[in-house]
Structure formats: C-alpha cells, structure tokens
Amino acid sequence: MITRWSDEKIHAWYKQQPWLVGCNFIPSTAINQLEMWQEETFDPETISRELGWAASLGMNTVRVFLHDLLWARDPAGFKKRMDTYLNIAAAKSIRTIFVLFDDCWYPDPKPGAQPSPRPGVHNSGWMQSSGIQAAVDQSQWDRLERYVRGIVGAYKEDDRVLMWDIYNELGNIFLDTLSLPTHQRIPKLALLLFKHLCLPIRTLPLFRAALQWIRDIAPSQPITAGIWFYNPRLNLELIESSDIITFHNYQNATQLDHQITKLKKHGRPLLCTEFMARTAGSLFETCLPVFKREHVGCCCWGLVSGKTQTIYSWADRGKQLEPMLWFHDIFRKDGTPFREKEVAFIKGMASRSM
C-alpha cells in the first residue's frame, strides 16, 4: 500500500514553493460547481478577467471545486474545459488546488440548469459532491472511482495543479440549521454536535476509499483533506491521511495563531484553505501577517461578489440590501474593490511572497 509522503519529502516540496497565498475561486457568473464547469455555462472570459484580478493582488494559488456529476455526464468535455481553465490560470502564474468531494450545503445535486440565487442567502445553490445519498451508497462507488481516477490520473504530473484536496469539510451536517429561528436552532445544533462527536460520520467510508484510489495513482502533487471542526478523532485521521496539513479558520488572529501553534506540533507544512470572514473577526489586515510570519499558506474564501452571494453571512436569510460589511469576497463584478485599503494591504503582503 502506498502511504503518505515522508516528512522529508513534503518539507522538501514545500521549500520549493513561494509563500502560497490566494483565494477560493468560482467565477461570479456561477452559483455552484456544476454551473462553473458545464458546457452551457462555462465562462472562460469571466474566469480570465477575474483570475487577472487575483493575480493583480499578488495571489499565486486558487482553490477550485469540482463535481463528480460533471465527469459522469461528459468526461471528455469536462477534461477539455479543465484544460482551458488551467491554461488561463497558468498564464497568470496561478496554480490550482482541486477539491474532489464536498459535504457542504445542499444534498441533491443534478446536472443541467442550476437554481437562481435566493435573494440575500449565502451559497443558496451550492451542491454537495457527491451528495449524501450517493456517498453512502456503495453501489455508486464505481462511478465515483472512475471520476477520481479519471481526473487525478489525467493531471497527476501536471505542474499547473498544486495539490489535491480530497474532501471539503467531511461530515459537515450543521449548515442546514442556519435558516432556523434561534429557539429551534440551538437545540438542533446541540443534537448535531452530539452526533458529530459520538456517532460514525456517514461519508467517512467514501473519504477512505477516495484516499486509497488517489494513493494508487501516486500523483506528483501532495494530497490533503482539511480540518474544519473540533472533532479530535476525525481531525487526527485527516492529519495522518494528508501529505500537507490543511485547515479552515474563520476566527480572529489570536485564535488563528493558537491553532497554527498546535498544528505545527505534527511536524508538517501547513496551509489554511479557508479564512476571512469580516463580521466574524477574520480579516486580511490581522490574519495575513500571522500566516506570513509562520510561513503558512492561505486561501481566503471568495474573490468576486456574484451568484454565490457570499458577501452575506452563513446565517443571513433574505436580506434585500447589500450588507455594509461584506462577509466574504474582495471585488465587485466590475472589478472595483469592496475596500481600497484592504486591496492595497493584500498587495503589499503578497508582493513579498515571491
């Protein structure tokens, strides 16, 4: 059995990289992964323009979500569009972290026309991959294995791909509670917390299978799966499965510094694949200096305000007006920054990443 990279190999790889700084990217014209990649809505013009804005900030890394249904529907076309995307990103000196599976948001993805955004709702059309029904149904794993092997096998020696993120927020069962009134939300969150800490995570077997499929391929890029929640047993398995430790942190800089200190004890390079939520206290001005000082890579959530509507917080429901303080994202669709001083700060920090 092929195991994870040795400490020496991953540290040697990491030393060859610049300070990895970037964002999670989806074009403003797409509400979810399917709309980003399907032939009828694939939008290379917007992708090129918006990745150009990322490059103008000094960003060298983007994290991009894929979806198993794209491969099932049209593997050759999907790969062709991935090549187009990768060429655009590489021309701007940006490398990509591809995410293969995702437990976040809505559980019943379907190919074809995607829903329109619900006004004021954060990620109102984001779809899980593969979705809980397929993830727990091992009769569907043959097609999921074809997807993983097809994608990773095609790009396993491609320098445009920085790393493979197997599974985003494995076992995240909390997001659907955010639309509930507070008096209903608190009891349900308590129940879900108990389940998450005490009961088996239903999608964990798929993660373990996908990990082995990718290890069999032995790509030249490292493999990871990010820590996102306090579940000691799950987090230890994710750490021990990953070549490079990745994690999410939407807290303030003091708490971020504390998490980095704890994770460094595992003796591996670190990359924060999600941060920056202004109203939660996770800010570029306070967090980027921590990442830079500790030589930890980082990708904020969001780049351009668009159909995902992530300028609204996770709990916002139906707000009609633009919030005074955006939750995520940096630019408006015309390329003007939400905050000029923030953009100047990012440029100043990222320019020292070379």
N, C-alpha and C positions, 0 to 999 in steps of 0.2 A: 504494500500500500504506500502510495506517495503521500508524504506528510508535509506539514507547513515548512516554509523556508527556515533555515537555521538563523540564529541571532546574527551571525557574521554576514550571511548573505543579505538579509534585509537591511542591516545597517550600512553595508557597502552600497546597496541600491539607493538608499535614502541620501547618502552623502553625495551621490551624483546629481541629485535634484536641486533646483533652486528652492528658495522658500516657496512652498506651494500655497498660493493664495488665489481665491476665486469665488465662485457662486454656484448654486444650484440653478440650472438653466432650463427654461421652457420658453419658446417664443410667445410674445404677448397675444398672438393670434390663436393659440391653442388652449383649450380648457383642461386637457389631460394628455397623458402619454399617447393614447390612440390618435387623438386629433393632431398631435405633433407629427406623427410618423406615417399615417395612412396616405396613400397616393393622392386622394382627392383633396386633402387639406395640408399636405406637406408644403412648407413655405420657405424655400431656401433664400429668397430675397430678404424676408424679415429676419431669418436666422443670421444671415451675413451682416445685416445692419446692426442687429442687437449684440452679436458677438464682437463686432467692432467697437461698440461702446464699452464692453467688458475689457477688451484689450487696451482701450484708451485709459482705463483706470490702472493699468499695470497687471491685470489679472492674467494668470498663466494656466489656470485649471478651471474646468467646469464639471459638475456632476449632473448626469443626464439619465432619466428613467426610460427604460424600455418596457415592452409588454409582450407576454407570451402569445396573445391572440394575433399580434402582428406577424409573427412567424407562422402560426397556424394558417392564417389567411393567405399570405403571399410572401413566402420566404425569399424568393429571388428579388422581388420588388423591394422588400424591406431592406435587404442587404445593399441593394443599389442606392437606396436613399441614405442608409448609414454611411456609405462611401462618400456620397455628396456632402453630407453633414461633416464628416471627418476631414474632408479636403478643405471645407470652409474654415473650420476651427484651426487646422494646422497652418493655413495661410496667415492666420492671425497669431501664431505662436501660442496656441491654446491646446492643451491636452485634456483628454476626457476620462472621467471615472464613469463607467456604465453600471447602472443598477438593474439587476435582472428580475428580482421579485420584490413585492411591497405589500405589507399588511395594512396600510393606511387608507382611511376614508371608506369609499363605497364598495360593497362586496360583489356586485353583479355586473361585471364588465361585458359589453357587447361591441363587436366591431360595427363599422358603419357610422352614420350620423350620430354625433355626440350631443348631449343636452346643452341648452343655452345656460349661461350663468344665471343663478338666482341672485337678484339684486342684494348687494351688501353682505353676501355669505362667502366666507373664506373657503377656497377649494371646493366649490359646490358641485363640481363634476369630476373630481379626481377619482380614479378607479384603482382598486387593489389589483395586484397581479400575483397569483393567478385568480384571486378571489377565493374565499374560504371554501366554497363547495368543491372546486377543482383541487385545491391544496390538500384537502383531507381525503380525496377520492383517489386511491392508488391506481384505479383503472385508467385514470387520465395522466398518470406519470410518464407513460411512454411518449406522449406528445410534448410534455414539459421537458423531458430529457432531450428530445430532438431539438427543441428550442435552445436549451442551454448549450448542447454540444455544437449546434449549428452556428450560433453566434460566437461563442468563445473560440471554437475551432477555427473560424474564419479570420479572427483578429488576434490570435494568440502570439504572433510575432510582430504585431503592428505597433510601431513606436508612437503612433497618434493616440493610442489607448494607454492611459497612465496606470489604471488598475481596475479590477473587477469587484464590485460591491454586490455580494450575493443576494442580500435580503435587507430591505429597509424596514426598520422598526418591527422586527419579528415579534408577533404576538400583541401588537397594539390593538386593544379592544376598548379603548377609552374614548375615542373621538366622537362616537355617536351619542355620547351623553351630553355634549356641549349645547345641544339645542333644547335641553330640558330646563324647566324652571328650577331655580336654586333648591327649593324644598324637595324636588324629586331627584335632582342631580346628585346631591351629597350622599343619600343612601345608596344610589346605584353605583357611584364611584367606589364607595366602601366595599360593596359586594364584588365589583370587578377587581379591586385591589386584592381582596382575599383570593379570588380565583387565579389571578396572575401569579401570586406568590406561592400558592398551595397546590394548584391543580396543574396537570400537564398542559403545555402550550400546544394547541392543536396543529399549528403549522410547523412545529419544530421537526417532525419527521421529514417534511419536504426540504427544509433547510439542510438537514444532514445528508439527504440524498443528493441535492444540488452541489453541496460541497464536494462530495466524492466524485460526481461527474466532472467537475472542473479540475480536481486534483488529477484525475485520469488523463485529462488533456495536457496538463502541465504547461500552462501558458508562461510566457516570458515575463508577464506582468504579475505583481503581487495580488493576492486575494484578501478580501476583508468582509466583515459584517459588523455593523456598528452597534455600540452600546447606546441605548436611548432612555433607559428607565432603571430604577433601583430594584433589580431582581438578582441577587448575588449568584444564584446557580446558573441562570441564563447568561449573565454577563461573563462569568468565568468560562463557560463553553464558547461564547463568541470570541473572547480573547484567545483562548487556546486553539481556535479554528483559524485565526487570522494571521496572515504574514505581517501586516502592519495593523496596529490597533486604531480603529476609528470610533468616534463617539459623537453624540449630539449634546449641545449645551446652550440652552436659551436663558441662562441666568446671568447675574451680574459678574463683573470681572473678578471680584473676590472669590466667588463660588467657582468660577471657571479655573482660576489659579489653583484652588484646592483640588479640583478634580484632576487637573493635569499632574499635580504632585503625586496623587495616589496612583494614577495610571502609569507614571514613569517607573514605578517600582517593579513593573513587569518586564522591564528591560528591552522594550521595543520602541521604534519610532511611533509617533502619534500624528493623527490627522483628524481634526474636527470637521465632519462632513455636513453639519448644520449648526448655525448660530445666527444671531442678530434678530432680535425681536424688540423693537424700541420701547414699547409700552411695558415690557417685562424687565427692562433694565439691561438688556443685552445690546450693546452699542458698539459701532466701529471704533469710536474715539477711545473707549475704555478697554475693549477686548483685543483689538489688533495689536496693541503694544505687548500684551501678555503673550499672544501667540508668537510674535516676533522674538521676544526675549527668550522664550523657551524653545525656539525653533520647532514649533508645532504648526503644521499646515492647517489651513482653514478655508471653508466654503460657506459663505453666508447663504441664507435662504432668499432666493429671488433676485432678479435683475431689473426687469421692466414690468411696470404695472399693466396687467392685461386681463385676460379672461379667467385666470385662476383667482383673481381678486384677493391676493394675499396682502394687500395694503390693510385689509380688515383683519382683526384678531381671530383666533380659533373660535372664540365664543360669540363673535358678532353674528347677529341674525337679522337680516333685512334692513340694515341701515341704508338710507337713500342718499345721504350726503357723504362726500369724501371725508375720512377722519382727519382731524387736524394734525395728528401724529400718526404716520403710517406705521403699521406693524412690521411688514417686510418691504422689500423692493427698494430700488435706488433711483430709477429713471421713469419718467412718463413716456408714453408711446411716441412722442415727438423728439425724445432724446434729451429733454431738459431735466436736470436733476431735481429730486424732491428737496434736497438740501445742498446748496452750492458748497458750503464749508465742509460738509461730510465728504463730498466727492474729492475736494482738494486734500483732505486728510488721507483718504484711501490712496490717492495717487502718491502722496508723499511717503506713505508706508510701503506700498507695493514697489515703488521705484527702487527701493533698497533691497528688493528680493532677488535681484539679478546676481 
